[in-house]
Amino acid sequence: MAEEPVKLERQEHLATITLNRPERRNSLNLEVLQGLARAFAQLAGDSSVRVLTIRGAGRIFCAGIDLQEAERLEADRSVTSLEQIYHQLEQLPFPTVAAVQGAAIAGGLQLALHCDFRIAAESCRLGMTNGRIGLTIPFDLARKLIEIAGSSNTTYLLLTAQLVDARQALDMGLVHQVVAEEQLDETVSAFASQLADNAPLSMRTMKAIVRRCTSGAFDAYHEDLERLNAQVLASADLKEGLRAFLEKRKPVWRGK
């Protein structure tokens, strides 16, 4: 029997979600998205949980959308589903911590950014590589990047499509702490336990206050930007970008 692509474990007041597709670099396919949605829904109503940690099995945190299943995900309204899942994560009432090893790319970086805290291994690489295959980014996910890293760093990440190392990520504000690879698990566990020792009602209330203070950015007019996003998703360039990625060649862009 195949293992679950998303594992949810609990120990006293601590919960852990593990992305469990190491053979596919823990990339996000329909089953992973559904597993995350179920796990977040279960945790949202569990008053005994004080801290959630999100990890990736194996050497990689999350390499983003599984491009081999991109057409299947598009048929299942994957962009909307991604936004909904990140919203679920962001709205969890207790602190959340991402343990980032190996790489956190595109949708994988967004998964980490929607956690309250991010602790990274020294060897990890982070970035938004959407432009390499002709993809764009939804308004809400761009807003999250700007909230965390500022507009200048967001522009750099999006328009260069380059990966940054852990120290650069720390300077940009993408992560809170960088530790040696062999210390990541221990550091994250200790940090989660430290958070769990704080008063749970106080923690939940302060998290809600911070979220409310930053929520106004969602209200900015962006229907025109969503129409542009829709054009990109229907473009010949995106189809070419996906083919080129799978065929391991340089794409030929036509701007349409």
C-alpha positions in Angstrom: 0.0 0.0 0.0 1.4 3.4 -1.0 2.2 5.8 1.8 0.1 8.9 2.3 1.5 12.0 0.5 0.8 14.1 3.5 1.4 12.9 7.1 -0.2 14.5 10.1 1.2 13.6 13.5 0.5 14.9 17.0 2.6 14.8 20.2 1.0 16.5 23.2 0.4 20.1 22.1 2.6 19.9 19.0 1.5 18.9 15.5 3.7 18.0 12.5 2.7 17.9 8.9 5.2 16.1 6.6 5.1 16.4 2.8 5.8 12.8 1.9 6.8 12.6 -1.8 10.6 12.6 -1.5 10.9 10.8 -4.8 9.3 13.8 -6.5 11.1 16.4 -4.3 7.8 16.8 -2.3 6.3 18.7 -5.2 2.6 19.6 -5.0 0.2 17.5 -6.9 -3.6 17.1 -6.5 -3.2 14.4 -3.7 -0.8 16.6 -1.7 -3.1 19.6 -2.0 -6.0 17.5 -0.9 -4.0 16.1 2.0 -2.9 19.5 3.1 -6.5 20.8 3.0 -7.7 17.9 5.1 -4.9 18.3 7.7 -5.4 22.1 8.0 -9.2 21.5 8.4 -8.6 19.0 11.2 -6.2 21.2 13.0 -8.2 24.4 12.8 -10.8 23.1 15.3 -8.4 21.4 17.6 -7.9 23.5 20.7 -5.3 21.2 22.1 -2.8 22.1 19.4 -0.4 25.0 20.3 2.2 24.8 17.5 2.3 23.3 14.0 5.6 22.4 12.2 5.6 21.7 8.4 8.5 19.6 7.0 9.5 17.8 3.9 10.5 14.1 3.9 14.0 13.4 2.5 16.4 16.2 1.3 13.9 18.8 -0.1 11.3 20.9 1.6 9.1 21.4 -1.5 9.9 22.0 -5.1 6.6 23.7 -5.9 3.9 22.4 -8.3 4.6 19.0 -9.9 5.0 20.2 -13.5 4.4 16.7 -14.8 0.9 17.0 -13.5 0.4 20.6 -14.4 -2.4 20.0 -16.9 -4.3 17.8 -14.4 -4.0 20.5 -11.8 -5.2 23.1 -14.2 -8.2 21.0 -14.9 -8.9 20.9 -11.2 -8.6 24.7 -10.8 -5.1 24.4 -9.2 -4.4 28.1 -8.8 -7.6 28.7 -6.8 -6.9 25.5 -4.8 -3.3 26.7 -4.0 -4.6 30.0 -2.8 -7.3 28.4 -0.7 -4.8 26.0 1.0 -2.3 28.8 1.8 -5.2 30.8 3.2 -6.2 27.8 5.4 -2.6 27.7 6.6 -2.4 31.4 7.3 -5.7 31.4 9.2 -4.7 28.6 11.6 -5.1 30.2 15.1 -1.8 28.9 16.6 1.8 29.5 15.6 3.2 27.6 12.5 6.8 26.8 11.8 8.4 25.7 8.5 11.5 23.6 8.6 13.2 24.4 5.3 15.8 22.0 3.9 17.2 21.5 0.4 15.0 23.8 -1.5 11.7 25.8 -1.3 10.8 26.9 -4.8 7.7 28.7 -6.2 4.7 27.1 -4.5 7.0 25.5 -2.0 8.4 28.8 -1.0 4.9 30.2 -0.7 4.0 27.3 1.6 6.9 28.3 3.9 6.0 32.0 3.7 2.5 31.3 4.8 3.9 29.9 8.0 4.6 32.3 10.9 8.2 31.3 11.2 10.8 29.8 8.9 14.0 28.1 10.0 16.3 27.1 7.2 19.3 24.8 6.7 22.5 26.4 5.5 22.4 24.4 2.2 18.9 25.3 1.2 17.9 27.4 -1.9 14.8 29.5 -2.2 13.1 31.3 -5.0 10.2 32.0 -7.4 11.1 30.4 -10.7 7.7 31.0 -12.4 9.2 33.2 -15.1 11.4 30.3 -16.3 8.4 28.4 -17.6 6.1 31.3 -18.5 3.9 31.3 -15.3 2.9 34.3 -13.3 1.8 34.7 -9.7 -1.7 35.4 -8.3 -2.2 38.8 -6.5 -2.6 37.3 -3.1 0.7 35.4 -3.3 2.5 38.5 -4.5 1.1 40.4 -1.6 2.4 37.7 0.8 5.9 38.0 -0.8 5.8 41.8 -0.4 4.6 41.5 3.2 7.5 39.3 4.1 10.4 40.5 1.9 9.4 44.0 0.7 8.7 45.2 -2.8 12.4 45.4 -3.9 13.2 41.9 -2.9 9.9 40.6 -4.3 10.7 42.2 -7.7 14.2 40.6 -7.7 12.8 37.2 -6.9 10.0 37.3 -9.4 11.8 39.0 -12.4 15.2 37.2 -12.1 13.6 33.8 -11.3 17.0 33.1 -9.6 17.4 31.0 -6.4 19.0 32.6 -3.4 20.9 30.8 -0.7 20.0 30.6 2.9 22.1 33.6 4.0 20.6 35.8 1.2 17.2 34.6 2.2 17.9 35.6 5.8 19.0 39.1 4.7 15.8 39.4 2.6 13.6 38.4 5.5 12.4 35.2 3.9 13.7 33.1 6.8 14.1 33.9 10.5 17.1 31.7 11.3 19.7 29.7 9.4 21.3 26.6 11.0 23.6 23.8 10.0 21.9 21.0 8.1 22.5 18.5 10.9 21.0 20.9 13.5 17.8 21.7 11.7 15.5 19.1 13.2 16.8 19.8 16.8 16.5 23.5 16.4 13.0 23.4 15.0 11.8 21.0 17.7 13.3 23.2 20.4 11.7 26.3 18.9 8.3 24.7 18.6 8.5 23.5 22.2 9.5 27.0 23.3 6.4 28.5 21.5 4.2 25.8 23.0 5.3 26.8 26.5 3.7 30.2 26.1 0.1 30.9 27.1 -2.1 29.5 24.3 -4.9 32.1 24.5 -2.4 34.9 24.5 -0.6 33.5 21.5 -3.8 32.9 19.5 -5.0 36.5 20.2 -1.7 38.1 19.3 -1.5 36.2 16.1 -5.0 37.3 15.2 -4.1 40.9 15.9 -1.1 40.7 13.6 -3.1 39.1 10.8 -5.8 41.8 11.1 -3.2 44.6 10.9 -1.9 43.3 7.6 -5.2 42.1 6.0 -6.0 45.4 4.4 -3.6 44.8 1.5 -6.0 42.1 0.3 -8.6 44.8 -0.5 -6.6 46.5 -3.2 -8.3 46.5 -6.6 -6.8 43.6 -8.7 -9.5 42.3 -11.1 -7.4 43.7 -14.0 -4.4 41.7 -12.7 -6.4 38.5 -12.5 -7.5 39.0 -16.1 -3.8 39.3 -17.0 -3.0 36.2 -15.0 -5.8 34.3 -16.9 -4.2 35.4 -20.2 -0.8 34.0 -19.1 -2.4 30.7 -18.0 -4.0 30.4 -21.5 -0.9 31.4 -23.4 1.2 29.4 -25.9 4.3 30.6 -24.0 3.2 28.7 -20.9 2.6 25.5 -22.9 6.1 25.9 -24.4 7.6 26.6 -21.0 6.2 23.4 -19.6 7.2 21.3 -22.6 10.7 22.8 -22.5 11.1 22.0 -18.7 10.0 18.4 -19.2 12.2 18.0 -22.3 15.2 19.7 -20.4 15.8 22.3 -23.1 15.7 26.1 -23.3 12.2 27.5 -24.2 11.5 29.5 -27.3 9.3 32.4 -26.2 6.9 34.1 -28.6 5.2 36.6 -26.3 1.7 35.2 -26.9 
